[in-house]
Amino acid sequence: MGIVNRVHAIGKIGYSDAKWPIIQKEIDAVPAVEDLRSLVLVFYGILSPQKGDESYDFTFEAAIRACIRKLATIPTEQASSALKSLYPLIGSDSSLGLQEAIQEQSKIIKSRSP
């Protein structure tokens, strides 16, 4: 919840590209695949109504992209499954980068296989 609160605080003051490294640092501190997946779901739930201002929404989109990118770099079947499990929810939103992350993660898994 700490990460969600910090991302929310960034959204309240307004997102800009300068905030990306802060969000990335928060997400990079999360080691567990399931925690990253859960964060995507929470952030998407907050974003979905899109009734806030655009800057607030961009903050949560950035947090989702950071989680997805991190999942894409984890070379495990668990990370691959986590990414694929998000597809029914956010797969059609190309701005979040899920499809690209699934493809990238797939290449990592294949390169590790004998």
One Martini backbone bead per residue (centre of mass of N, CA, C, O) as a GRO file, in nm:
protein
  114
    1MET     BB    1   0.054   0.065  -0.014
    2GLY     BB    2   0.288   0.265  -0.024
    3ILE     BB    3   0.309   0.286  -0.332
    4VAL     BB    4   0.026   0.383  -0.387
    5ASN     BB    5   0.050   0.642  -0.219
    6ARG     BB    6   0.290   0.766  -0.376
    7VAL     BB    7   0.153   0.773  -0.651
    8HIS     BB    8  -0.086   0.942  -0.564
    9ALA     BB    9   0.081   1.191  -0.482
   10ILE     BB   10   0.186   1.246  -0.764
   11GLY     BB   11  -0.095   1.283  -0.896
   12LYS     BB   12  -0.183   1.531  -0.724
   13ILE     BB   13   0.065   1.719  -0.832
   14GLY     BB   14   0.158   1.595  -1.100
   15TYR     BB   15   0.247   1.475  -1.400
   16SER     BB   16   0.575   1.404  -1.530
   17ASP     BB   17   0.862   1.300  -1.673
   18ALA     BB   18   1.020   1.360  -1.403
   19LYS     BB   19   0.858   1.120  -1.242
   20TRP     BB   20   0.950   0.848  -1.357
   21PRO     BB   21   1.198   0.774  -1.174
   22ILE     BB   22   1.030   0.750  -0.918
   23ILE     BB   23   0.844   0.525  -1.007
   24GLN     BB   24   1.062   0.323  -1.091
   25LYS     BB   25   1.190   0.298  -0.810
   26GLU     BB   26   0.946   0.181  -0.668
   27ILE     BB   27   0.915  -0.072  -0.852
   28ASP     BB   28   1.210  -0.188  -0.830
   29ALA     BB   29   1.157  -0.267  -0.514
   30VAL     BB   30   0.988  -0.501  -0.637
   31PRO     BB   31   1.040  -0.855  -0.637
   32ALA     BB   32   0.754  -0.972  -0.673
   33VAL     BB   33   0.544  -1.087  -0.903
   34GLU     BB   34   0.269  -1.073  -0.751
   35ASP     BB   35   0.302  -0.777  -0.665
   36LEU     BB   36   0.312  -0.657  -0.949
   37ARG     BB   37   0.040  -0.760  -1.040
   38SER     BB   38  -0.126  -0.624  -0.816
   39LEU     BB   39  -0.048  -0.335  -0.888
   40VAL     BB   40  -0.178  -0.328  -1.162
   41LEU     BB   41  -0.467  -0.374  -1.060
   42VAL     BB   42  -0.484  -0.127  -0.880
   43PHE     BB   43  -0.407   0.092  -1.083
   44TYR     BB   44  -0.634   0.021  -1.285
   45GLY     BB   45  -0.869   0.072  -1.088
   46ILE     BB   46  -0.806   0.373  -1.059
   47LEU     BB   47  -0.802   0.448  -1.367
   48SER     BB   48  -1.068   0.351  -1.511
   49PRO     BB   49  -1.264   0.594  -1.464
   50GLN     BB   50  -1.138   0.863  -1.571
   51LYS     BB   51  -1.228   1.135  -1.377
   52GLY     BB   52  -0.984   1.268  -1.366
   53ASP     BB   53  -0.717   1.403  -1.438
   54GLU     BB   54  -0.478   1.345  -1.668
   55SER     BB   55  -0.229   1.346  -1.481
   56TYR     BB   56  -0.331   1.132  -1.288
   57ASP     BB   57  -0.357   0.905  -1.495
   58PHE     BB   58  -0.057   0.905  -1.591
   59THR     BB   59   0.058   0.799  -1.329
   60PHE     BB   60  -0.077   0.513  -1.347
   61GLU     BB   61   0.030   0.438  -1.620
   62ALA     BB   62   0.328   0.449  -1.541
   63ALA     BB   63   0.309   0.230  -1.320
   64ILE     BB   64   0.218   0.006  -1.504
   65ARG     BB   65   0.457   0.012  -1.700
   66ALA     BB   66   0.671  -0.050  -1.484
   67CYS     BB   67   0.562  -0.328  -1.406
   68ILE     BB   68   0.568  -0.457  -1.685
   69ARG     BB   69   0.869  -0.417  -1.741
   70LYS     BB   70   0.967  -0.581  -1.505
   71LEU     BB   71   0.831  -0.848  -1.575
   72ALA     BB   72   0.983  -0.873  -1.857
   73THR     BB   73   1.276  -0.920  -1.698
   74ILE     BB   74   1.170  -1.185  -1.580
   75PRO     BB   75   1.303  -1.527  -1.612
   76THR     BB   76   0.993  -1.655  -1.575
   77GLU     BB   77   0.700  -1.826  -1.573
   78GLN     BB   78   0.558  -1.647  -1.368
   79ALA     BB   79   0.589  -1.382  -1.526
   80SER     BB   80   0.451  -1.478  -1.780
   81SER     BB   81   0.178  -1.543  -1.647
   82ALA     BB   82   0.123  -1.263  -1.536
   83LEU     BB   83   0.108  -1.115  -1.803
   84LYS     BB   84  -0.114  -1.295  -1.935
   85SER     BB   85  -0.332  -1.237  -1.705
   86LEU     BB   86  -0.364  -0.924  -1.798
   87TYR     BB   87  -0.488  -0.923  -2.084
   88PRO     BB   88  -0.804  -0.918  -2.035
   89LEU     BB   89  -0.783  -0.627  -1.907
   90ILE     BB   90  -0.519  -0.458  -2.082
   91GLY     BB   91  -0.451  -0.552  -2.384
   92SER     BB   92  -0.605  -0.312  -2.553
   93ASP     BB   93  -0.390  -0.113  -2.415
   94SER     BB   94  -0.117   0.000  -2.580
   95SER     BB   95   0.004   0.220  -2.375
   96LEU     BB   96   0.103  -0.014  -2.159
   97GLY     BB   97   0.279  -0.259  -2.306
   98LEU     BB   98   0.195  -0.566  -2.290
   99GLN     BB   99   0.253  -0.704  -2.561
  100GLU     BB  100   0.555  -0.637  -2.563
  101ALA     BB  101   0.623  -0.778  -2.294
  102ILE     BB  102   0.545  -1.063  -2.376
  103GLN     BB  103   0.749  -1.084  -2.607
  104GLU     BB  104   1.004  -1.023  -2.446
  105GLN     BB  105   0.972  -1.249  -2.235
  106SER     BB  106   0.971  -1.484  -2.435
  107LYS     BB  107   1.266  -1.443  -2.530
  108ILE     BB  108   1.397  -1.492  -2.257
  109ILE     BB  109   1.295  -1.779  -2.213
  110LYS     BB  110   1.411  -1.902  -2.476
  111SER     BB  111   1.716  -1.830  -2.417
  112ARG     BB  112   1.717  -2.025  -2.151
  113SER     BB  113   1.663  -2.256  -2.322
  114PRO     BB  114   1.802  -2.561  -2.450
   0.00000   0.00000   0.00000
